[in-house]
Amino acid sequence: MHKLFDILKKYDYIVVFVLLAVVSILLMSRSTYYHHSRLAAWAGSIAGGWYQGVDNVGGYFGLKQENDRLAAENARLRARLAESYISYSDSVFTVADTVYRQRYDYTEARVIKNSWSQQNNYIMIGKGSAHGIEPDMAVISPDGIVGVVVGTTKNFATVMPVLHSDSRNSVKVKRTGIGGSLVWDGKDYRYAQVLDVPTTHQFEEGDTIVTSGQANDFPEGIPVGYVVSAETLKGTGFYKVRIRLATDFNKLDHVYVIDNRFREEQQRLTEATQ
């Protein structure tokens, strides 16, 4: 208390000045409408700036929760797309409506570890066997293909992305339906190659490459990339097509793990046929 009185005594002139200034401003604001409106506007501007700053800070810290919510909602919407169902029709009786059964389920997951500059890259996601994630499940981003699950623990899973020397995926040209194999040469994470495309077919710059749907993992039509150039491999009769990948692996945040409900049935049939 004594220190407070000492401070007030030491700065008494400043205290008196501030008090007089405040009183003067209040009296002036009440004397005319103009001064009152200008003072109110000034106070409102300061308060508005303060609340805007608070809102911006709160919004920043709420982005993670909002992104998680939107990613989960996107997973639910993807599962309702037509390509996520398999069509059933009765071949004996005439049925007016086709019956559909869910074929693909989508699980949203966050990327917690990612590499894109190595010869063999891997991605770790924050969901595992406890969430229904299993090896051989396909993984996509909101923009396109990512890779395939190769290992799981209870709460985590590792994904082999297309940016891996052992990665092979069946793809096709969306415009023509011509198929090929997606591979990566280990050089630039933004680009990949499509092989095994016969030179009897023509490419156009910008042609869209999508998944073919012929494997047991990716649904048909998932974006893969866009044609940059095509060169003929001498003596083979096939192209080597360079594409710009649809997914930016340097910015992966959320992914979707795809569960093909008929994968085991398809695998059993394939093994029995072979």
C-alpha angles and dihedrals in degrees: 000000000000089000090053091053090047091053093047090048092049094050099030093128092054092046092051091047093052092047092049091048092052092048090048092051092049092049091046093049090054095044097068136017091232095058091044093052093046092051092048091049091050092050091046091051092053092046092046092052090050095050091045090055092048090048092050092051092047091046091052093053090045094055094087093053091045093048091051091050093049092047091052090049091050090052090054091048093049090053089058095054117113093246089059091068133069119221123237122190131173110246094192104046127041108249121188096207127047114231118225132200125197110259105171130041123193126213120191118223138172122238108237099172130022140170128187107160101067130088089245113029130188136194127208121206130195098243131072146162092321087064095047096264114148137174117276094032114136121243126205137173127222086267103043150293121359110166146269132296110251103172142014143192125186095280106014141049136195121223128203103217126205084260090083130098091231095049117115124171133176111239139163142198107264094213098050105017092233110154133223144152124270115222137161127226095205096243114098124015090212095063140049138172135246115211137183094046111141117239089230087083126072128225130208123209108258095026110156119241116206137174113279098219090226094114124072096246117050123052115235119272102027107150113254106169149297128272115255100169143339128213130184117244104226116247095005108082090226136108130236103214121197115210136183107234118242092219119070101217091190090066104039112147110145126025136179123231113211122214114199103205091202097047096105092047091051092047093050091051092048092050092047091050093049 
